[in-house]
Amino acid sequence: MTGEQTIRCGVESCKFYGAGGYCRLESIEVLPQHNIYSGRADDETLCSSYEPILEL
């Protein structure tokens, strides 16, 4: 897919989080959580492009 897109994000601990709640990446990868079958997107999916601001 090419063209412009908007990625909204509310994860302030991610190093790609931008002002106003936008992701600064051009694209992200969304992957399924393992062994969770609730039928709810917030339970079953995750942004695998996430990287923490601070390395632990």
Secondary structure by P-SEA (a helix, b strand, c coil): cccbbbbbbcccccccccccccccccbbbbbbcccccccccccccccccccccccc
